[in-house]
Amino acid sequence: MAHRYSFTLTLLISTLCGVRAETTSSRLQVQIPKNLFRTQGYDHREALFGVPSYGGSIAQNVYYADSDLCDPNVDVHKGYPTRPMDENNKMEPWKSPFILMVDRGTCTFVQKVRNAQRAGAAAVIVADNVCMCDAENDPDIGCKSNAGFSCEYRVPIMSDDGSGSDITIPSFLMFKQDADKIKDEVKNNNVVQVEMAWATPAPDDRVEYDLWTVPTDFLSVEFLQSFKKASVALGEHAYFTPHQYVYDGILANCQGANGENMCRTLCTNSGRYCATDPDNNLDEGISGADVVTEALRRICIWKHFGADDGIGETWWNYVEQFLERCNTPDYFMNKDCINDVYAHAGIEGKVVEQCMKDSGGLEGDVPNSFLDAEIKAKGEIGVVVVPSLYINNSVMRGKLKSSNVFKAVCSGFLQGTEPDICKSCTACSDNDVIDCTSTGYCIASEINPSNNKSSGGVSTGQFVFSMFAITAAFGSVGYWQYKKSQRQMRDQVRGILAEYMPLDEDGKDADGAFSFATASNNGTQIT
């Protein structure tokens, strides 16, 4: 069985080697000291995990841990610059808020940032310990790798090791020749203040956002199940395009010299288009070829039911229904299940199936125009991992959560052109954002106090209506109490009269004195 898994490994490695690094949408600048300030900022790489503050920035003093921070027991009393001693004859701990610089090496980027987060860091800068070869060979840069290390030809990627969902702070990788300058400053006990900023390109009054994923990606499920409301609410102000991440089987050597499929169940079209096996079992369950098939189906559904308006409510309906009904090994490729999803999503299945055939189909050594277009687009934009979301061609970092995506999309509008739904809902708490896109307002008690762009609370009309309802309720209670007291007074008066007033032989009031108890001065009867 081990040799079968080598197909998947070869597929991943060969594909990643053909992909360039993603473009960055962030900025790294040294504000203090002035001699380290650069007009264009510092070259760096963003982590593919953590939660950046889109449209915002973090500017804090830097502490250098003088460690790779792989040990979870972080000693906050060490590092630079040095601080005064406390009563235990230890240096005072790092004073919050701060940005922590740590060395690259020994463990994953996620482990380093997690340990820094637990130590109280607001953000992390990982200082590279190896020079890029072009920097080492350029005498004007003069980068020197640490002893025992050779230069690197490829830029390192701060990827998620699979456990980074708990990381809530941002982090950058800083190249060695630049990080060394900051280390020198803090080791000389000088203050260094660094600014880390994030901005979504905002060219005009319409935002374009693209999702790259695969049908079996569990990390995008929550987003796919809940973002339809926001997509509809954004309307014509935003244009959404879903993409399917398909591997180039020819590049991965999955097609033999005679056109045979060398990667078997991982690929379609005689090894041209491939996907990894989601359950790591090449003989049972969902195969890579099944994933490619469903990917092509979703591409066709989008082209027929979403490409025109960029909203694609019918596409969202299909994906929601598929995840609910067919997203298991037993039903993933079940035709009856697919037809049931078509019916519930309001899609004519024949149109989709014909589209899949017209694009080139999935049989034989035949190119498929739609899948070729996805492979080309993936290479042009530089998609490295899935799921990935791009806003105005700039990758969004952090967890693919509907509230995060909505706020990031809203930050991509040219200032002053944001739609009303963004003004109303970006101030909501994360749990309330998507519901707000339907109702138009936040739950007042859950407004995010850190967002000052909009109150996002209850509207004036809602407030007036609520006050009217409360006033009416109190008025009704007061009126009921008044009527009750009147009835009690009337009964008491009648009781007194019945006991003391003289009655005639028929039991009637002898002199009509009781008449005042049944009539008021203005003639209104008291009953």
C-alpha positions in Angstrom: 0.0 0.0 0.0 2.9 2.4 0.7 3.9 2.6 -3.0 0.4 3.7 -3.8 0.6 6.7 -1.5 3.8 7.8 -3.3 1.5 8.8 -6.2 -0.2 11.4 -4.0 3.2 12.6 -2.6 4.7 12.9 -6.1 1.6 14.8 -7.2 1.8 17.3 -4.3 5.5 17.9 -4.5 5.7 18.3 -8.3 2.7 20.7 -8.3 4.0 22.9 -5.5 7.4 23.2 -7.1 5.7 24.7 -10.2 3.8 27.3 -8.2 5.3 30.7 -7.3 4.9 32.4 -3.9 1.7 34.3 -3.3 1.6 38.1 -3.5 1.4 40.0 -0.3 -1.2 42.6 0.8 0.6 43.7 3.9 3.3 46.2 4.9 6.2 45.9 7.3 7.9 49.1 8.4 10.3 50.2 11.1 9.1 53.5 12.7 11.8 53.8 15.3 14.8 54.3 15.0 14.7 56.6 12.1 17.8 55.2 10.4 16.0 51.9 9.9 12.9 53.5 8.3 12.4 52.6 4.6 10.0 54.5 2.4 8.7 51.3 0.7 8.8 49.2 3.9 10.6 45.9 4.3 10.2 42.8 2.1 8.6 40.0 4.1 6.2 37.0 3.8 2.8 36.7 5.6 1.9 33.5 7.5 -0.9 31.4 6.0 -2.5 31.2 9.5 -3.6 33.7 12.2 -6.0 36.5 11.9 -4.7 39.7 10.3 -6.5 43.0 11.0 -7.6 44.0 7.5 -7.8 47.7 7.1 -5.8 48.1 10.4 -2.3 47.9 11.7 -0.2 47.0 14.8 2.6 49.3 15.8 4.4 48.2 19.0 7.9 47.9 20.5 9.9 44.8 19.5 11.4 42.3 21.9 13.9 39.8 20.6 13.4 36.5 22.4 16.9 35.3 21.5 15.4 31.9 20.9 13.6 29.9 18.3 10.7 29.7 20.8 10.0 26.0 20.1 9.8 25.2 23.9 6.2 25.9 25.1 7.6 27.0 28.4 8.6 30.5 27.3 10.8 32.5 29.6 9.4 36.1 29.4 12.3 37.3 31.6 14.9 36.8 28.9 15.7 38.5 25.6 16.4 42.0 24.4 16.4 44.9 25.1 17.3 44.3 28.7 14.9 45.5 31.5 15.3 46.4 35.1 15.5 43.6 37.7 12.4 42.7 39.7 12.3 41.5 43.4 13.3 38.0 42.4 16.5 39.3 40.7 15.1 38.5 37.3 14.6 40.9 34.4 11.1 42.3 34.2 8.9 40.4 31.7 8.1 41.7 28.3 5.7 44.6 28.7 2.4 44.2 26.8 1.5 45.0 24.1 4.6 44.0 22.2 5.7 42.4 18.9 8.0 39.4 19.5 10.9 38.5 17.2 11.9 34.9 17.2 14.5 32.8 15.3 13.5 30.5 12.5 14.4 26.8 12.9 13.8 23.5 14.8 10.0 23.5 14.8 7.1 24.7 12.7 6.1 28.3 12.3 2.7 27.5 13.9 4.4 26.2 17.1 6.6 29.3 17.4 3.6 31.7 16.9 1.4 29.7 19.3 4.1 29.9 22.0 4.5 33.6 21.4 0.7 34.1 21.6 0.6 32.3 24.9 3.4 34.6 26.2 1.3 37.6 25.4 2.6 38.8 22.0 0.3 40.9 19.9 2.2 39.8 16.7 5.3 37.8 15.7 8.2 38.4 13.4 10.2 35.3 12.5 13.7 36.2 11.7 15.1 34.0 8.9 18.4 32.3 9.8 19.3 31.5 6.2 20.0 34.0 3.3 18.3 33.8 0.0 21.0 32.9 -2.5 20.5 36.0 -4.6 20.9 38.1 -1.5 24.0 36.2 -0.4 25.6 36.6 -3.8 24.8 40.3 -4.1 27.7 42.4 -2.5 25.4 45.4 -2.0 23.1 43.3 0.3 25.9 41.3 1.9 23.7 38.7 3.6 25.5 36.0 5.5 23.9 32.7 6.5 24.4 31.4 10.0 27.2 28.8 10.4 26.3 25.4 9.1 23.5 26.7 6.8 23.5 27.0 3.0 21.6 29.7 1.1 18.1 29.0 -0.2 16.9 29.4 -3.8 13.2 29.4 -2.9 11.4 31.8 -0.6 10.1 29.9 2.5 6.4 29.7 3.0 4.9 30.3 6.5 2.4 27.5 6.0 -0.1 26.0 8.5 1.0 22.7 9.9 -2.6 21.6 10.2 -3.0 22.8 13.8 -3.1 26.6 13.3 -6.8 27.2 13.8 -6.2 28.4 17.4 -3.8 31.1 16.3 -5.4 34.6 16.5 -2.4 36.9 16.1 -0.6 37.7 12.8 3.0 36.9 11.9 5.5 37.7 9.3 8.8 36.2 8.1 11.5 38.8 7.8 14.5 38.1 5.6 17.9 37.6 7.3 19.7 40.7 6.2 16.9 42.9 7.5 16.1 41.0 10.7 19.8 41.1 11.7 19.6 44.9 11.7 16.7 44.9 14.2 18.5 42.3 16.4 21.6 44.5 16.5 19.5 47.5 17.7 17.7 45.7 20.5 20.8 43.9 21.6 22.3 47.3 22.1 19.3 48.0 24.3 17.8 50.5 21.9 14.0 50.8 21.3 12.7 49.5 18.0 9.1 50.0 17.0 7.7 48.1 14.1 4.4 48.6 12.3 2.6 45.7 10.7 -0.3 46.8 8.5 -2.8 45.0 6.3 -4.8 46.5 3.4 -7.1 45.0 0.9 -6.6 46.8 -2.5 -9.6 49.1 -3.1 -9.5 50.2 -6.7 -13.2 51.1 -7.2 -16.7 50.7 -5.9 -16.9 47.0 -6.7 -15.0 44.2 -4.9 -14.1 41.0 -6.7 -13.4 38.0 -4.5 -12.4 34.5 -5.5 -12.5 31.2 -3.5 -10.1 28.4 -4.3 -11.1 25.1 -2.8 -12.0 21.5 -3.6 -15.3 19.7 -3.1 -13.9 17.6 -0.3 -12.2 20.4 1.7 -13.6 20.3 5.2 -12.1 23.7 6.1 -14.4 25.6 3.7 -17.6 23.8 4.8 -18.8 26.4 7.3 -18.2 29.2 4.8 -20.0 27.4 2.0 -23.0 26.7 4.2 -23.4 30.2 5.6 -22.1 32.8 3.2 -25.0 32.8 0.8 -26.9 35.5 2.8 -23.9 37.8 2.6 -23.3 37.2 -1.1 -27.0 38.1 -1.8 -26.9 41.1 0.4 -23.7 42.5 -1.2 -25.5 42.1 -4.6 -24.1 44.0 -7.6 -21.5 45.7 -5.3 -19.4 42.6 -5.3 -18.6 39.8 -7.8 -17.8 36.3 -6.5 -16.0 33.6 -8.4 -15.6 30.1 -7.1 -12.6 28.2 -8.4 -11.8 24.5 -8.2 -8.2 23.5 -7.3 -7.2 20.8 -9.8 -3.7 19.4 -10.2 -2.0 19.3 -13.5 -1.5 15.6 -14.0 0.9 16.0 -16.9 3.2 18.2 -14.8 3.0 15.6 -12.0 4.0 12.8 -14.4 0.6 11.1 -14.0 0.4 10.6 -17.7 2.7 8.0 -19.2 4.5 8.2 -22.5 1.7 6.3 -24.3 -1.1 8.3 -22.7 -1.8 5.8 -19.9 -3.0 7.0 -16.4 0.0 6.4 -14.1 -1.9 7.7 -11.0 -4.9 5.5 -11.4 -7.9 6.6 -9.4 -6.4 10.0 -8.6 -6.9 11.3 -12.1 -9.3 11.6 -15.0 -8.6 12.0 -18.8 -5.8 9.5 -18.9 -3.9 11.3 -16.1 -4.4 14.9 -17.3 -6.5 16.2 -14.3 -5.9 15.0 -10.8 -6.9 15.5 -7.1 -5.5 13.9 -3.9 -7.5 11.1 -2.4 -9.5 12.6 0.5 -9.6 9.4 2.6 -6.1 8.0 1.6 -7.6 4.8 0.3 -7.0 4.3 -3.4 -9.3 1.3 -3.6 -12.4 2.4 -1.6 -14.3 5.6 -0.7 -14.0 8.9 -2.6 -11.3 8.9 -5.2 -9.3 11.7 -6.6 -11.1 11.2 -9.9 -14.4 11.6 -8.1 -13.2 14.9 -6.7 -12.3 16.1 -10.2 -15.7 15.1 -11.5 -17.6 17.0 -8.8 -15.2 20.0 -9.3 -16.1 20.1 -13.0 -19.8 19.9 -12.1 -19.6 22.9 -9.8 -17.7 24.8 -12.5 -20.5 24.2 -14.9 -23.2 25.1 -12.4 -21.4 28.4 -11.8 -21.1 29.2 -15.5 -24.8 28.7 -16.0 -26.2 30.0 -12.8 -23.7 32.5 -11.3 -21.3 33.9 -13.8 -23.7 36.5 -15.1 -24.4 38.3 -11.9 -21.5 37.3 -9.7 -23.9 36.3 -6.9 -24.9 32.8 -7.9 -27.6 32.1 -5.5 -28.5 28.9 -7.3 -24.8 27.8 -7.1 -24.9 28.4 -3.3 -28.1 26.4 -3.1 -26.5 23.5 -4.9 -23.4 23.4 -2.7 -25.5 23.7 0.5 -27.8 20.8 -0.6 -24.8 18.7 -1.7 -23.1 19.1 1.7 -26.3 18.2 3.4 -27.2 15.2 1.3 -24.3 13.7 -0.6 -21.1 14.6 1.2 -20.3 11.1 2.3 -18.3 8.3 0.6 -21.5 6.3 0.0 -23.3 9.2 -1.8 -20.6 11.4 -3.2 -20.9 10.0 -6.7 -24.4 8.6 -6.4 -26.4 9.7 -9.4 -29.8 9.6 -7.5 -28.3 11.8 -4.8 -26.9 14.2 -7.3 -30.3 14.4 -9.1 -32.0 15.0 -5.7 -29.6 17.9 -5.1 -30.4 19.3 -8.5 -34.1 19.2 -7.7 -33.8 20.9 -4.4 -31.5 23.6 -5.8 -33.8 24.3 -8.7 -31.3 23.1 -11.4 -32.1 21.2 -14.6 -29.5 18.4 -14.4 -29.4 17.8 -18.1 -28.0 21.3 -18.7 -25.1 20.7 -16.2 -24.3 17.2 -17.6 -24.2 18.6 -21.1 -21.9 21.4 -20.1 -19.5 18.9 -18.6 -19.4 16.9 -21.9 -19.1 20.0 -24.1 -16.1 21.2 -22.1 -14.2 18.0 -23.1 -15.6 15.5 -20.6 -13.6 13.3 -18.3 -12.9 10.3 -20.4 -9.9 9.4 -22.6 -6.8 11.5 -23.4 -8.8 14.5 -24.2 -8.2 18.1 -22.8 -11.0 19.7 -20.9 -11.2 23.5 -21.5 -12.7 24.4 -18.1 -10.2 22.4 -16.1 -7.3 23.7 -18.2 -8.5 27.3 -17.5 -8.5 26.5 -13.7 -5.0 25.1 -13.8 -3.8 28.2 -15.8 -5.5 30.7 -13.4 -4.1 28.8 -10.4 -0.6 29.2 -11.7 -1.0 32.9 -12.6 -2.3 34.0 -9.2 0.0 31.7 -7.3 -2.4 29.6 -5.3 -0.4 27.4 -2.9 -2.9 26.1 -0.4 -6.6 25.5 -0.2 -8.9 26.9 0.9 -7.6 30.3 -0.3 -9.7 33.4 -0.7 -8.5 36.4 -2.8 -10.0 39.9 -2.6 -9.2 42.2 -5.5 -6.5 39.7 -6.4 -4.9 39.9 -2.9 -4.9 36.8 -0.7 -6.9 36.9 2.5 -5.1 35.4 5.5 -6.5 33.6 8.5 -9.4 31.2 9.0 -12.0 31.0 6.2 -14.9 32.2 8.4 -17.9 33.9 7.0 -17.7 36.9 9.3 -14.0 37.4 8.5 -14.6 37.1 4.8 -17.5 39.6 4.9 -15.5 42.2 6.8 -12.5 41.7 4.5 -14.7 42.2 1.4 -16.1 45.3 2.9 -12.6 46.7 3.5 -12.0 46.3 -0.3 -14.3 49.1 -1.4 -12.9 52.5 -2.4 -13.4 54.8 0.6 -16.9 56.3 0.5 -18.3 53.7 -1.9 -19.1 51.0 0.7 -22.6 49.6 0.3 -25.0 50.2 3.2 -24.9 46.6 4.3 -21.2 47.0 5.0 -21.8 50.2 7.1 -24.5 48.4 9.0 -22.9 45.0 9.7 -19.1 45.3 9.9 -19.4 46.6 13.5 -21.3 43.5 14.6 -19.8 40.7 16.7 -18.5 37.8 14.6 -21.5 35.6 15.7 -24.0 38.3 14.4 -22.4 39.5 11.2 -24.1 37.1 8.7 -27.5 37.4 10.4 -27.1 41.2 10.1 -26.8 40.9 6.3 -30.4 39.6 6.3 -31.9 41.9 9.0 -29.8 45.0 8.3 -28.9 45.5 12.0 -26.8 44.0 14.8 -28.1 42.7 18.1 -27.3 45.8 20.3 -25.7 43.8 23.1 -23.3 42.1 20.7 -21.9 45.1 18.9 -18.1 44.9 18.6 -16.8 47.7 20.7 -13.4 47.7 18.9 -15.0 48.8 15.6 -15.8 52.5 15.5 -16.8 52.6 11.8 -20.5 52.3 12.5 -22.6 51.7 15.5 -24.2 48.8 13.8 -26.9 48.8 16.5 -30.7 49.1 16.5 -32.0 51.6 14.0 -33.9 54.8 14.9 -37.2 53.3 13.7 -36.7 50.1 15.8 -35.9 52.2 18.8 -39.0 54.4 18.4 -41.2 51.3 17.9 -39.8 49.7 21.0 -40.4 52.8 23.1 -43.9 53.0 21.8 -44.6 49.4 22.6 -43.2 49.8 26.2 -45.3 52.9 26.7 -48.4 51.2 25.5 -47.8 48.2 27.7 -47.4 50.4 30.8 -50.5 52.4 29.8 -52.6 49.3 29.5 -51.5 48.1 32.9 -52.3 51.5 34.4 -55.7 51.6 32.8 -56.5 48.1 34.0 -55.5 49.1 37.5 -57.6 52.2 37.4 -60.7 50.3 36.3 -60.1 47.7 39.0 -59.9 50.4 41.8 -63.2 52.0 40.4 -65.0 48.6 40.7 -63.7 48.0 44.2 -64.9 51.5 45.3 -68.3 51.0 43.7 -68.8 47.7 45.5 -67.8 49.2 48.8 -70.3 52.1 48.4 -73.1 49.8 47.5 -72.3 47.6 50.5 -72.5 50.6 52.9 -75.8 51.8 51.4 -77.3 48.4 51.5 -76.6 48.2 55.2 -77.7 51.7 56.3 -80.2 53.2 53.8 -84.0 52.6 54.5 -85.8 50.4 52.0 -89.6 50.4 51.1 -91.7 47.3 51.2 -90.6 46.2 47.7 -87.0 46.4 48.7 -86.5 49.6 46.6 -84.7 52.7 47.7 -87.2 54.8 49.5 -86.1 58.2 48.6 -83.9 57.6 45.6 -80.8 58.3 47.5 -79.0 55.4 46.0 -79.3 57.0 42.6 -76.0 58.8 43.0 -74.2 55.5 43.1 -75.4 54.6 39.6 -74.7 58.0 38.0 -71.9 60.5 38.0 -72.2 64.2 37.9 -71.8 64.2 34.1 -74.3 61.4 33.5 -71.8 58.6 33.0 -73.0 55.4 34.5 -70.8 53.7 37.0 -71.2 49.9 36.5 
